[in-house]
Amino acid sequence: MKLYHAPGSCSQAICIVLQEAGLSADIVKVDARKHLLEDGTSYYDLAELGYVPLLQLDNGTVLREGPVIAQYLADLRPETGLAPTYGTLERYRLLEWLNFLTSEIHKGFIPLLYAVAAGKWVETARPKLERRYEWIDQQLSGKRFLMGDIFTVADAYLFALTGWGKAAWMKSVYNANIDFTSHRHLQAWYERVRDRPAVQRVLSEERLSGS
């Protein structure tokens, strides 16, 4: 397998899932701003939309969209518990989280990461995103992870996204200038995820081990 990945981007979540699942893949770095591979070729030649992650299977099949890739990889190692079994209510809860993270958190960050282009839209986007994080903080009360006691692909996704915020306990190649330090449940969760050996390996490879 090959994973096309831009360090510090949302595809960091897929790197974490690979490590957690004990799966190997060739990591091909992508310049997310220039849309170029390390050899100088255009990433658009492979991914028409130009964004990461993209997973290329050994038979040439290509999978796009992080939540789909994360579930595919998790299902290769069901014993890890990274994704609940198909047909269970827990699996639908996972889908619920992944859809929420995609539509409300991931997309909510975009205007803040491209504030100049977004213009006045930032004034609407920032408080909305902050309210969503307040809700996540409440959901983490009394829980180790989003789904309870077990780390899942949803935690990997949220970890990658939350790293785009700004707080004393984070560092990222992106900066949306949001301070999460008042969210004590979120902060405890972030530190718990960050300290996982698999996550530390990914952060070290991306030179973000101080995150």
C-alpha positions as a Python dict, from the first residue, in 0.01 Angstrom:
ca = {
    (1, 'M'): (0, 0, 0),
    (2, 'K'): (98, 362, -52),
    (3, 'L'): (-35, 650, 156),
    (4, 'Y'): (-9, 998, 10),
    (5, 'H'): (34, 1225, 308),
    (6, 'A'): (108, 1587, 392),
    (7, 'P'): (268, 1618, 738),
    (8, 'G'): (50, 1805, 986),
    (9, 'S'): (-257, 1772, 767),
    (10, 'C'): (-570, 1563, 827),
    (11, 'S'): (-387, 1267, 673),
    (12, 'Q'): (-190, 1251, 998),
    (13, 'A'): (-493, 1058, 1127),
    (14, 'I'): (-433, 783, 872),
    (15, 'C'): (-67, 757, 971),
    (16, 'I'): (-185, 708, 1329),
    (17, 'V'): (-434, 439, 1225),
    (18, 'L'): (-161, 255, 1033),
    (19, 'Q'): (61, 258, 1340),
    (20, 'E'): (-218, 156, 1576),
    (21, 'A'): (-321, -130, 1347),
    (22, 'G'): (35, -251, 1294),
    (23, 'L'): (0, -213, 917),
    (24, 'S'): (278, -111, 683),
    (25, 'A'): (249, 130, 392),
    (26, 'D'): (487, 337, 189),
    (27, 'I'): (438, 699, 294),
    (28, 'V'): (461, 935, -2),
    (29, 'K'): (489, 1296, 110),
    (30, 'V'): (284, 1560, -67),
    (31, 'D'): (339, 1935, -62),
    (32, 'A'): (-20, 2029, 19),
    (33, 'R'): (17, 2390, -92),
    (34, 'K'): (204, 2331, -417),
    (35, 'H'): (36, 1996, -487),
    (36, 'L'): (367, 1835, -572),
    (37, 'L'): (529, 1505, -479),
    (38, 'E'): (886, 1492, -353),
    (39, 'D'): (1014, 1404, -701),
    (40, 'G'): (855, 1721, -838),
    (41, 'T'): (567, 1555, -1022),
    (42, 'S'): (216, 1696, -994),
    (43, 'Y'): (-5, 1535, -731),
    (44, 'Y'): (-301, 1626, -951),
    (45, 'D'): (-191, 1351, -1189),
    (46, 'L'): (-296, 1102, -923),
    (47, 'A'): (-560, 1294, -727),
    (48, 'E'): (-773, 1520, -943),
    (49, 'L'): (-898, 1719, -643),
    (50, 'G'): (-546, 1763, -509),
    (51, 'Y'): (-603, 1684, -142),
    (52, 'V'): (-481, 1418, 99),
    (53, 'P'): (-511, 1150, 219),
    (54, 'L'): (-513, 905, -67),
    (55, 'L'): (-449, 533, -22),
    (56, 'Q'): (-332, 327, -317),
    (57, 'L'): (-373, -48, -269),
    (58, 'D'): (-131, -304, -405),
    (59, 'N'): (-366, -384, -695),
    (60, 'G'): (-377, -18, -799),
    (61, 'T'): (-716, 59, -648),
    (62, 'V'): (-733, 407, -497),
    (63, 'L'): (-931, 506, -188),
    (64, 'R'): (-1003, 870, -108),
    (65, 'E'): (-1155, 1048, 193),
    (66, 'G'): (-994, 1005, 533),
    (67, 'P'): (-1289, 855, 724),
    (68, 'V'): (-1333, 587, 457),
    (69, 'I'): (-962, 505, 449),
    (70, 'A'): (-952, 490, 829),
    (71, 'Q'): (-1239, 240, 841),
    (72, 'Y'): (-1088, 29, 564),
    (73, 'L'): (-759, 0, 752),
    (74, 'A'): (-933, -67, 1083),
    (75, 'D'): (-1132, -349, 926),
    (76, 'L'): (-807, -514, 816),
    (77, 'R'): (-724, -552, 1187),
    (78, 'P'): (-1062, -598, 1363),
    (79, 'E'): (-891, -732, 1673),
    (80, 'T'): (-754, -384, 1748),
    (81, 'G'): (-1101, -239, 1813),
    (82, 'L'): (-1018, 67, 1602),
    (83, 'A'): (-1365, 31, 1448),
    (84, 'P'): (-1659, -161, 1595),
    (85, 'T'): (-1805, -453, 1402),
    (86, 'Y'): (-2037, -384, 1108),
    (87, 'G'): (-2404, -399, 1198),
    (88, 'T'): (-2359, -307, 1563),
    (89, 'L'): (-2496, 11, 1715),
    (90, 'E'): (-2140, 101, 1812),
    (91, 'R'): (-2041, 105, 1445),
    (92, 'Y'): (-2316, 354, 1373),
    (93, 'R'): (-2196, 563, 1666),
    (94, 'L'): (-1853, 566, 1505),
    (95, 'L'): (-2006, 676, 1175),
    (96, 'E'): (-2193, 945, 1365),
    (97, 'W'): (-1865, 1079, 1506),
    (98, 'L'): (-1682, 1059, 1173),
    (99, 'N'): (-1958, 1247, 993),
    (100, 'F'): (-1966, 1512, 1265),
    (101, 'L'): (-1589, 1557, 1255),
    (102, 'T'): (-1589, 1585, 877),
    (103, 'S'): (-1873, 1832, 842),
    (104, 'E'): (-1856, 2037, 1162),
    (105, 'I'): (-1489, 2029, 1269),
    (106, 'H'): (-1277, 1961, 963),
    (107, 'K'): (-1467, 2198, 736),
    (108, 'G'): (-1510, 2440, 1024),
    (109, 'F'): (-1135, 2493, 1037),
    (110, 'I'): (-1096, 2578, 667),
    (111, 'P'): (-1196, 2948, 684),
    (112, 'L'): (-960, 2994, 980),
    (113, 'L'): (-666, 2831, 805),
    (114, 'Y'): (-724, 3048, 499),
    (115, 'A'): (-836, 3361, 681),
    (116, 'V'): (-720, 3608, 416),
    (117, 'A'): (-925, 3439, 146),
    (118, 'A'): (-1218, 3380, 381),
    (119, 'G'): (-1241, 3745, 482),
    (120, 'K'): (-1536, 3832, 704),
    (121, 'W'): (-1654, 3470, 702),
    (122, 'V'): (-1396, 3408, 977),
    (123, 'E'): (-1610, 3616, 1214),
    (124, 'T'): (-1889, 3361, 1172),
    (125, 'A'): (-1677, 3047, 1143),
    (126, 'R'): (-1464, 3092, 1456),
    (127, 'P'): (-1742, 3112, 1719),
    (128, 'K'): (-1928, 2826, 1550),
    (129, 'L'): (-1621, 2604, 1566),
    (130, 'E'): (-1557, 2705, 1926),
    (131, 'R'): (-1913, 2605, 2019),
    (132, 'R'): (-1862, 2265, 1853),
    (133, 'Y'): (-1548, 2212, 2060),
    (134, 'E'): (-1734, 2309, 2375),
    (135, 'W'): (-1980, 2030, 2294),
    (136, 'I'): (-1698, 1780, 2231),
    (137, 'D'): (-1548, 1875, 2567),
    (138, 'Q'): (-1879, 1791, 2732),
    (139, 'Q'): (-1900, 1458, 2550),
    (140, 'L'): (-1556, 1362, 2682),
    (141, 'S'): (-1658, 1409, 3045),
    (142, 'G'): (-1602, 1077, 3221),
    (143, 'K'): (-1461, 914, 2906),
    (144, 'R'): (-1112, 815, 2807),
    (145, 'F'): (-1190, 839, 2437),
    (146, 'L'): (-1475, 952, 2212),
    (147, 'M'): (-1638, 609, 2209),
    (148, 'G'): (-1569, 530, 2574),
    (149, 'D'): (-1275, 323, 2697),
    (150, 'I'): (-1147, 214, 2355),
    (151, 'F'): (-939, 424, 2117),
    (152, 'T'): (-1094, 431, 1769),
    (153, 'V'): (-1026, 590, 1432),
    (154, 'A'): (-1249, 880, 1540),
    (155, 'D'): (-994, 971, 1807),
    (156, 'A'): (-717, 966, 1548),
    (157, 'Y'): (-918, 1199, 1324),
    (158, 'L'): (-1006, 1443, 1601),
    (159, 'F'): (-645, 1446, 1722),
    (160, 'A'): (-516, 1549, 1380),
    (161, 'L'): (-777, 1823, 1349),
    (162, 'T'): (-737, 1958, 1702),
    (163, 'G'): (-366, 2003, 1641),
    (164, 'W'): (-460, 2288, 1407),
    (165, 'G'): (-574, 2493, 1703),
    (166, 'K'): (-354, 2711, 1917),
    (167, 'A'): (-279, 2637, 2281),
    (168, 'A'): (23, 2605, 2503),
    (169, 'W'): (-5, 2227, 2490),
    (170, 'M'): (-6, 2198, 2109),
    (171, 'K'): (221, 2261, 1815),
    (172, 'S'): (138, 2222, 1449),
    (173, 'V'): (244, 2329, 1103),
    (174, 'Y'): (-101, 2491, 1084),
    (175, 'N'): (-244, 2752, 1319),
    (176, 'A'): (-611, 2845, 1341),
    (177, 'N'): (-553, 3062, 1648),
    (178, 'I'): (-803, 2886, 1873),
    (179, 'D'): (-720, 2830, 2239),
    (180, 'F'): (-863, 2511, 2388),
    (181, 'T'): (-703, 2537, 2732),
    (182, 'S'): (-1036, 2605, 2906),
    (183, 'H'): (-1166, 2266, 2789),
    (184, 'R'): (-1022, 2041, 3057),
    (185, 'H'): (-1180, 1718, 2930),
    (186, 'L'): (-1055, 1787, 2578),
    (187, 'Q'): (-709, 1873, 2706),
    (188, 'A'): (-686, 1553, 2912),
    (189, 'W'): (-805, 1352, 2613),
    (190, 'Y'): (-552, 1521, 2382),
    (191, 'E'): (-264, 1446, 2616),
    (192, 'R'): (-387, 1087, 2657),
    (193, 'V'): (-392, 1035, 2280),
    (194, 'R'): (-65, 1218, 2226),
    (195, 'D'): (112, 988, 2473),
    (196, 'R'): (14, 670, 2291),
    (197, 'P'): (326, 501, 2145),
    (198, 'A'): (175, 485, 1796),
    (199, 'V'): (93, 856, 1803),
    (200, 'Q'): (438, 944, 1933),
    (201, 'R'): (595, 755, 1642),
    (202, 'V'): (389, 954, 1393),
    (203, 'L'): (466, 1287, 1562),
    (204, 'S'): (836, 1199, 1569),
    (205, 'E'): (832, 1119, 1198),
    (206, 'E'): (662, 1453, 1134),
    (207, 'R'): (898, 1626, 1380),
    (208, 'L'): (603, 1735, 1591),
    (209, 'S'): (687, 1526, 1898),
    (210, 'G'): (645, 1833, 2119),
    (211, 'S'): (281, 1868, 2017),
}
